[in-house]
Amino acid sequence: MAIPTVTTSAPGSLMLLGEHAVLYGHRALVCAINRRIRVHLFESSKSGVTIHSALGSYQSPLDNLLDHPSFRFVLQAIKQHRNQIPAGFELKIESEFSADIGFGSSAAVTVATHAALMCWINTKAPKQKDLFSQSLKTVHAVQGRGSGADLAASVLGGIVGYRSGPEFQPLDISLPLTAVYCGYKKPTSEVIQRVEQLSAVDPEKYERIYSEVDLSVEEAIVSLKSTDLPLFGRVLNQNQQRMDEMGVNTPELQEIVTALQRDPQILGAKISGSGMGDCAVGIGHATLSELDYPIYHLEITPIGCECP
């Protein structure tokens, strides 16, 4: 079996606080989880690019990359380095979680792909700031906008206080998490558009919410630094109310959050991500046998992107 020229990996992520507000210059809190995406890069004697993953296979000339809906982040990353790539190559992408669940798969594969290409081209691991910058450029090229919070978690690991700019406040803390998937998800771009429409009707309401969220992130960081986990949990519970005020809650998500908040093993819980579907997350591990949804017991990992 061929030995990869380079192997890199990056963790998935979950948003803890700051959804939507982070797009307007406010702080967010995001964490890396112990589920990773690995990218194996094989230098090839053949010209062109080949990709293999659970999402399918892809092949194209390097100088004329064909679009593919499953690989847009990977292909954009390749385009950004194309002039420096020394030869044809093959990428094998392995994931420990489904792309259908809101665990930050796009961010993780973007970071791991850039890391593999930069390691190969420069024969050394990239600096974290350069890796983040290249990855954010990819996200903006593919989806038009994005705060970069999930990229920060995939690059740095642990819990990250984040503000676009970018500003990073890493917290090397590991906590147990319970994530519950509501069974469906709405594209983030559509949820953002919906919140923008609601905000245009009542801008003062949303400015208040975003300011309160920003203060909540500071309170959460202080509570984590002092290991006051009950306070951290209360901050999450309060921010579930703000997600509801923003108009991104659903009956299924509220059912999940209510079950999490009532469980004695959970310190606090809220929607994770843009909302209107996808996941809710609680601090702690709970069985939640009364819920008929996919349940994932996770840990916050201090390990960010790994390069050789």
C-alpha distance (Angstrom), angle and dihedral (degrees) to the residues before:
residue distance angle dihedral
M1 . . .
A2 3.80 . .
I3 3.80 117.8 .
P4 3.83 114.7 -128.1
T5 3.79 116.7 -113.2
V6 3.82 88.3 -141.9
T7 3.82 133.9 5.3
T8 3.81 122.0 -167.2
S9 3.78 134.9 167.3
A10 3.78 138.7 -167.1
P11 3.80 131.2 -168.2
G12 3.76 126.8 -116.5
S13 3.78 117.6 -119.0
L14 3.79 146.2 -146.7
M15 3.79 128.3 -151.1
L16 3.79 112.0 -124.8
L17 3.82 101.0 177.9
G18 3.78 139.6 -4.2
E19 3.80 104.9 48.5
H20 3.82 111.7 168.0
A21 3.84 92.0 -3.2
V22 3.82 89.6 74.9
L23 3.81 89.2 63.9
Y24 3.82 88.6 64.6
G25 3.79 99.5 51.3
H26 3.80 98.0 -85.5
R27 3.79 125.8 127.6
A28 3.78 126.6 -93.7
L29 3.78 135.2 -169.5
V30 3.79 117.3 -139.1
C31 3.80 132.5 169.8
A32 3.80 138.3 -156.0
I33 3.81 116.1 -126.0
N34 3.79 131.8 -148.8
R35 3.80 93.7 -105.0
R36 3.79 114.6 94.5
I37 3.79 143.7 -168.7
R38 3.81 116.5 -140.5
V39 3.77 126.4 -158.5
H40 3.81 120.2 -161.1
L41 3.79 114.1 -166.0
F42 3.81 118.1 -160.1
E43 3.79 118.8 -169.6
S44 3.79 109.2 -133.7
S45 3.78 135.9 -154.2
K46 3.80 86.7 -143.0
S47 3.78 121.8 80.6
G48 3.76 119.6 -118.4
V49 3.79 137.2 41.6
T50 3.80 129.2 -72.4
I51 3.80 123.7 -172.9
H52 3.79 128.1 -169.8
S53 3.81 123.8 -174.6
A54 3.79 141.9 134.9
L55 3.81 86.4 -88.2
G56 3.81 91.8 62.6
S57 3.79 140.8 -89.5
Y58 3.79 131.5 -64.9
Q59 3.79 137.0 -170.7
S60 3.79 130.0 -179.7
P61 3.81 143.2 147.2
L62 3.79 110.4 -90.4
D63 3.80 93.8 -129.5
N64 3.82 93.6 52.0
L65 3.79 108.6 33.5
L66 3.77 111.3 -165.5
D67 3.80 117.6 -137.6
H68 3.80 119.1 -107.7
P69 3.83 122.2 178.0
S70 3.81 93.3 -142.2
F71 3.80 95.3 52.2
R72 3.80 106.1 36.8
F73 3.81 95.3 121.3
V74 3.82 92.2 46.8
L75 3.81 92.8 46.5
Q76 3.80 92.5 48.4
A77 3.81 89.5 51.2
I78 3.81 89.3 52.5
K79 3.83 90.9 49.3
Q80 3.80 90.8 55.1
H81 3.82 91.3 57.6
R82 3.81 98.9 30.6
N83 3.82 96.3 111.8
Q84 3.81 90.9 55.2
I85 3.80 99.2 42.7
P86 3.82 107.1 113.8
A87 3.82 101.1 -157.9
G88 3.75 147.1 -7.9
F89 3.79 115.3 -65.8
E90 3.78 147.0 -179.0
L91 3.80 126.9 -132.3
K92 3.77 122.5 -155.2
I93 3.82 111.3 -167.3
E94 3.80 121.0 -162.4
S95 3.80 123.8 -176.4
E96 3.79 131.5 -167.6
F97 3.81 91.3 -155.9
S98 3.79 139.2 40.0
A99 3.79 120.3 -94.9
D100 3.81 87.2 -136.8
I101 3.82 92.2 71.2
G102 3.80 122.7 73.8
F103 3.79 97.8 -110.3
G104 3.81 95.6 122.6
S105 3.80 97.9 -97.9
S106 3.82 94.1 158.7
A107 3.81 91.5 53.4
A108 3.80 93.8 44.7
V109 3.81 95.4 49.3
T110 3.81 90.9 44.6
V111 3.80 92.3 52.7
A112 3.81 94.3 43.5
T113 3.82 92.4 47.8
H114 3.80 93.6 49.6
A115 3.80 90.0 46.7
A116 3.81 91.5 52.4
L117 3.80 93.8 48.0
M118 3.81 93.9 44.7
C119 3.81 92.4 47.7
W120 3.81 90.4 49.9
I121 3.80 96.0 45.6
N122 3.82 97.2 42.0
T123 3.85 98.4 29.6
K124 3.80 89.8 -130.9
A125 3.79 138.9 74.2
P126 3.81 114.3 -85.7
K127 3.78 122.7 -115.7
Q128 3.78 111.9 -100.1
K129 3.82 93.4 -118.8
D130 3.81 91.3 52.5
L131 3.79 92.0 46.8
F132 3.80 91.1 50.2
S133 3.81 92.5 46.7
Q134 3.80 93.9 51.3
S135 3.81 91.4 45.6
L136 3.80 93.5 50.1
K137 3.80 89.5 49.9
T138 3.81 87.8 55.7
V139 3.80 94.3 49.6
H140 3.81 92.0 49.5
A141 3.81 91.4 48.2
V142 3.81 93.3 50.4
Q143 3.79 103.2 39.2
G144 3.79 103.9 17.6
R145 3.79 97.0 -121.6
G146 3.79 142.4 19.7
S147 3.77 135.2 153.2
G148 3.81 96.2 -125.7
A149 3.81 93.3 -130.3
D150 3.81 93.7 126.5
L151 3.81 89.8 47.5
A152 3.81 89.4 54.2
A153 3.81 90.5 56.1
S154 3.81 92.6 47.2
V155 3.81 92.1 49.5
L156 3.82 99.8 40.7
G157 3.81 105.9 25.1
G158 3.81 125.2 -150.6
I159 3.79 120.0 57.6
V160 3.80 115.6 -34.1
G161 3.77 128.4 -162.5
Y162 3.78 101.5 -149.1
R163 3.77 140.0 -172.7
S164 3.80 123.5 175.9
G165 3.76 110.0 -107.4
P166 2.97 77.2 67.6
E167 3.81 114.1 -89.4
F168 3.81 121.5 162.9
Q169 3.79 129.7 -164.0
P170 3.83 105.9 -178.6
L171 3.81 119.3 -159.1
D172 3.80 114.8 -167.1
I173 3.81 95.4 -147.1
S174 3.80 130.2 134.7
L175 3.79 120.1 -156.0
P176 3.81 134.8 167.1
L177 3.79 116.0 -107.9
T178 3.78 135.8 -167.9
A179 3.80 113.6 -154.5
V180 3.80 120.2 -171.7
Y181 3.81 122.7 -165.7
C182 3.81 114.5 -145.0
G183 3.81 93.0 -149.7
Y184 3.80 100.5 -104.1
K185 3.77 140.5 47.6
K186 3.79 136.5 -155.9
P187 3.82 119.3 -143.4
T188 3.79 110.0 -95.3
S189 3.81 91.7 -128.1
E190 3.81 90.7 58.4
V191 3.81 92.8 48.8
I192 3.81 91.0 48.7
Q193 3.80 89.6 51.0
R194 3.80 90.7 50.1
V195 3.81 92.4 50.9
E196 3.81 90.5 47.6
Q197 3.81 89.7 53.6
L198 3.81 91.4 50.6
S199 3.80 91.0 45.7
A200 3.80 91.4 53.0
V201 3.81 89.2 58.4
D202 3.83 94.0 50.2
P203 3.83 109.7 14.7
E204 3.82 94.9 166.2
K205 3.80 91.0 57.8
Y206 3.79 92.9 53.1
E207 3.80 93.9 43.6
R208 3.81 87.4 55.1
I209 3.81 92.3 48.2
Y210 3.80 93.1 48.7
S211 3.81 92.2 48.5
E212 3.81 90.5 50.0
V213 3.81 89.8 49.4
D214 3.81 90.6 51.8
L215 3.81 91.1 52.9
S216 3.81 89.2 47.1
V217 3.79 91.0 57.3
E218 3.81 90.3 54.3
E219 3.80 90.4 48.2
A220 3.80 90.3 49.0
I221 3.82 92.8 50.5
V222 3.82 91.1 50.4
S223 3.82 90.7 48.6
L224 3.81 92.3 50.0
K225 3.80 93.4 47.7
S226 3.82 89.5 52.7
T227 3.85 91.3 41.2
D228 3.80 89.8 -122.0
L229 3.80 93.1 151.7
P230 3.84 96.3 168.2
L231 3.82 88.2 59.2
F232 3.78 90.4 47.8
G233 3.80 88.8 52.8
R234 3.80 91.9 50.8
V235 3.79 90.2 52.1
L236 3.81 89.7 54.7
N237 3.81 91.5 49.1
Q238 3.81 91.1 50.9
N239 3.79 90.7 50.5
Q240 3.79 91.6 54.0
Q241 3.80 85.5 65.5
R242 3.80 89.1 52.8
M243 3.81 91.4 50.8
D244 3.80 87.2 52.8
E245 3.82 90.5 49.4
M246 3.80 89.6 51.7
G247 3.79 89.8 58.5
V248 3.82 98.5 -116.5
N249 3.81 98.8 112.6
T250 3.81 123.3 105.3
P251 3.83 132.2 -167.5
E252 3.81 91.2 -106.8
L253 3.80 94.0 49.1
Q254 3.80 91.2 46.7
E255 3.81 90.4 50.8
I256 3.81 89.6 53.1
V257 3.80 95.0 44.9
T258 3.81 91.6 48.1
A259 3.80 91.0 51.9
L260 3.81 91.2 48.0
Q261 3.81 94.0 47.8
R262 3.81 91.8 49.1
D263 3.80 94.0 50.4
P264 3.84 112.8 100.0
Q265 3.82 90.6 -141.2
I266 3.82 92.5 59.4
L267 3.82 120.8 80.1
G268 3.80 95.5 -167.9
A269 3.81 140.9 -22.6
K270 3.79 143.6 -165.0
I271 3.77 144.4 153.5
S272 3.80 111.5 -64.5
G273 3.79 117.1 -146.4
S274 3.78 132.1 4.3
G275 3.81 94.6 -33.3
M276 3.82 134.7 -143.0
G277 3.81 86.1 107.4
D278 3.81 140.3 -14.4
C279 3.82 120.3 75.2
A280 3.76 145.1 -7.2
V281 3.79 119.9 -160.3
G282 3.79 133.8 -152.8
I283 3.81 131.3 -168.1
G284 3.81 106.4 -117.0
H285 3.80 135.9 25.1
A286 3.81 117.9 -74.4
T287 3.81 132.0 173.1
L288 3.82 95.8 -146.6
S289 3.80 93.0 -170.6
E290 3.81 90.2 172.3
L291 3.82 91.4 66.5
D292 3.79 122.9 85.0
Y293 3.80 95.9 -155.6
P294 3.83 133.9 100.6
I295 3.82 107.9 -85.1
Y296 3.81 124.3 -160.5
H297 3.79 125.3 -165.6
L298 3.79 107.0 -152.9
E299 3.80 141.2 167.2
I300 3.78 129.9 -140.3
T301 3.80 104.2 -114.7
P302 3.81 123.6 -149.3
I303 3.80 89.5 -152.9
G304 3.79 114.6 98.3
C305 3.79 126.9 177.8
E306 3.80 112.3 -15.6
C307 3.81 119.8 -149.1
P308 3.80 129.9 173.1
